[in-house]
Structure formats: structure tokens, C-alpha cells
Amino acid sequence: MEPTRPAALPGQLRRGTLEYCVLALLRPGERYALDLVRELGAVDGMVTSEGTIYPLLSRLRRDGLVETAWHESPSGPPRRYYRLTEPGRERLDEFVGEWIRFRDAVDSLVIPKETA
């Protein structure tokens, strides 16, 4: 019998890194939550929803990693924009260093070496 592929694997990987992907999207400047959803959805494998992003942004705000500001919208009520705080930038920088080390370690184990 052929082993089955763990269906939850892509979701587990995404959940483990989504926080840092959001922080990275906020690195250049403030963003509206729906813009974050759209940008993540445009990246293969990072599809997410407002139902995932809003609770995540609330947690990041409570943790002091992002802060918010309200801006008037030309097409409706004011919108809450999110921006990275200095602690958020530090957390992201720390993750990037660990991610590179982890990614390289996994690559060294799972990607076949070229034979000469």
C-alpha cells in the first residue's frame, strides 16, 4: 500500500510562518488589512482569508509588534492601517536569520545532491 501524503502539511507550514510574512509585508510601510490578504493570496501557497488575518493582526497589535492608525477612505468608512513597530522589526529580523539557517539545514537534508 502506498503511503498517503499528509494533507495538512502545507497548512501547517503556512500557519507557522504567516505571522512573519505579515510583518515582512509591513516592513516598507503601513498597510490596510485587506491589502495584506490580497497580497498574500497572490503568492502561490500563501492563500489566506480575512478570517485568518484580522485575528492575527489583533494579536500582533496586543503583542506590540504592530500599531494602527485610522485613515479616511474615499469609498466608505475610515480604515484601520497597520504598521510595524520597532519590536516588530526586531522580531522579523530575528526570524529572518533563523529562517535562513533552518531553510538551509532542511535543504541540505531533503534536496538530492548533484552527482558529478
Helices and strands as residue ranges (DSSP letters): H 9-26, E 31-32, H 33-41, H 50-62, E 66-73, E 76-84, H 86-110
